[in-house]
Amino acid sequence: MLDEPAAGLNPAEKLDLIELIRRIRDELGISVLLIEHDMGLVMQISERISVLDHGVIIAEGTPRQIQSDPRVIEAYLGRDDGEAFLDD
């Protein structure tokens, strides 16, 4: 289980982290539970994603499915009227 492992990393360190997580997953056959807000990192290494909004699962699927899910887009980018759902 990794909780925000990319926090504070520079781009080169993030690439190293991505490679390390992939090796752990692919070469050792170990499942990795990743909690992360860096969507680029999540999309690069995840096979399956669960998205939460205020503690409630709003979507589950492959990275491609998640990227196009209207509930995810609404929750993380806001609605057409400009109202966002993230508490900043």
ZAKOLKE-737582 format. One record per residue (C-alpha): x, y negated, z; residue number from 0. Coordinates in Angstrom, 1 decimal, m for minus. Each point is the difference from the previous one (the first is absolute). Example, Ala and Ser with C-alpha at 12.3 -4.5 7.8 and 13.67 -1.06 7.14 Angstrom:
residues 2
+--------+--------+--------+-----+
!     c1 !     c2 !     c3 !   n !
+--------+--------+--------+-----+
!   12.3 !    4.5 !    7.8 !   0 !
!    1.4 !   m3.4 !   m0.7 !   1 !
+--------+--------+--------+-----+
END
This chain:
residues 88
+--------+--------+--------+-----+
!     c1 !     c2 !     c3 !   n !
+--------+--------+--------+-----+
!    0.0 !    0.0 !    0.0 !   0 !
!    1.4 !   m3.3 !   m1.1 !   1 !
!   m1.5 !   m3.3 !    1.3 !   2 !
!    1.0 !   m3.0 !   m2.2 !   3 !
!    3.5 !    1.4 !   m0.8 !   4 !
!    0.6 !   m2.7 !   m2.7 !   5 !
!   m0.6 !   m2.9 !    2.5 !   6 !
!    3.0 !   m2.4 !   m0.2 !   7 !
!    1.8 !    1.9 !   m2.8 !   8 !
!    1.4 !   m1.8 !   m3.0 !   9 !
!   m0.8 !    1.3 !   m3.6 !  10 !
!    3.1 !    2.2 !   m0.2 !  11 !
!   m0.7 !    1.6 !    3.4 !  12 !
!   m3.6 !    0.6 !   m1.0 !  13 !
!    1.2 !    1.9 !   m3.1 !  14 !
!    2.2 !    2.1 !    2.3 !  15 !
!   m2.9 !    0.7 !    2.3 !  16 !
!   m2.2 !    1.0 !   m2.9 !  17 !
!    2.7 !    2.5 !   m1.1 !  18 !
!    0.3 !    1.4 !    3.5 !  19 !
!   m3.7 !    0.5 !    0.5 !  20 !
!   m0.3 !    1.7 !   m3.4 !  21 !
!    2.9 !    2.4 !    0.8 !  22 !
!   m1.5 !    0.8 !    3.4 !  23 !
!   m3.3 !    0.7 !   m1.7 !  24 !
!    1.2 !    1.8 !   m3.2 !  25 !
!    3.2 !    1.8 !    1.1 !  26 !
!   m1.0 !    1.0 !    3.5 !  27 !
!   m3.7 !    0.4 !   m0.6 !  28 !
!   m0.9 !   m2.1 !    2.9 !  29 !
!   m3.2 !   m2.0 !    0.0 !  30 !
!    0.4 !   m3.7 !    0.7 !  31 !
!   m2.7 !   m2.1 !    1.7 !  32 !
!    0.8 !   m3.6 !   m1.0 !  33 !
!   m1.6 !   m3.1 !    1.5 !  34 !
!    1.1 !   m2.9 !   m2.1 !  35 !
!   m1.2 !   m3.4 !   m1.2 !  36 !
!    2.6 !   m0.2 !   m2.9 !  37 !
!   m2.3 !    1.2 !   m2.8 !  38 !
!    2.8 !    0.3 !   m2.5 !  39 !
!    1.8 !    2.4 !    2.3 !  40 !
!   m3.3 !    1.9 !    0.7 !  41 !
!   m0.9 !    0.3 !   m3.7 !  42 !
!    3.5 !    1.3 !   m0.9 !  43 !
!    0.3 !    2.8 !    2.5 !  44 !
!   m3.6 !    1.1 !    0.8 !  45 !
!   m1.8 !    3.0 !   m1.5 !  46 !
!   m3.2 !   m0.8 !    2.0 !  47 !
!   m1.1 !   m3.2 !    1.7 !  48 !
!   m2.6 !   m0.8 !    2.6 !  49 !
!   m0.9 !   m3.7 !    0.3 !  50 !
!   m1.4 !   m1.5 !    3.2 !  51 !
!   m1.9 !   m3.2 !    0.5 !  52 !
!   m0.4 !   m1.0 !    3.6 !  53 !
!    0.6 !    3.6 !    1.1 !  54 !
!   m2.5 !    1.5 !   m2.4 !  55 !
!    1.1 !    2.2 !   m3.0 !  56 !
!   m1.3 !   m1.7 !   m3.1 !  57 !
!    1.8 !    2.0 !   m2.7 !  58 !
!    2.1 !    3.1 !   m0.5 !  59 !
!    1.7 !    1.3 !   m3.1 !  60 !
!    3.0 !   m0.2 !   m2.2 !  61 !
!    1.9 !   m3.3 !   m0.4 !  62 !
!   m1.8 !   m0.6 !   m3.4 !  63 !
!   m3.4 !    0.6 !    1.6 !  64 !
!    0.8 !   m2.3 !    2.9 !  65 !
!    1.3 !   m2.8 !   m2.3 !  66 !
!   m3.3 !   m0.2 !   m1.8 !  67 !
!   m2.4 !    0.6 !    2.9 !  68 !
!   m2.3 !   m3.0 !    0.3 !  69 !
!   m0.3 !    0.4 !    3.8 !  70 !
!    3.8 !   m0.2 !    0.3 !  71 !
!    0.2 !   m3.0 !   m2.3 !  72 !
!   m2.8 !   m1.7 !    2.0 !  73 !
!    1.5 !    0.8 !    3.4 !  74 !
!    3.6 !   m1.0 !   m0.8 !  75 !
!   m0.4 !   m2.7 !   m2.6 !  76 !
!   m3.4 !   m1.5 !    0.9 !  77 !
!   m3.4 !   m0.3 !   m1.7 !  78 !
!   m0.8 !   m2.1 !   m3.1 !  79 !
!   m1.3 !   m2.8 !    2.2 !  80 !
!    3.6 !   m0.3 !    1.4 !  81 !
!   m0.7 !    1.4 !    3.4 !  82 !
!    2.7 !    2.4 !    1.1 !  83 !
!   m0.5 !    2.8 !    2.6 !  84 !
!    3.6 !    0.0 !    1.4 !  85 !
!    0.6 !   m1.7 !    3.3 !  86 !
!    3.1 !   m2.0 !   m0.5 !  87 !
+--------+--------+--------+-----+
END
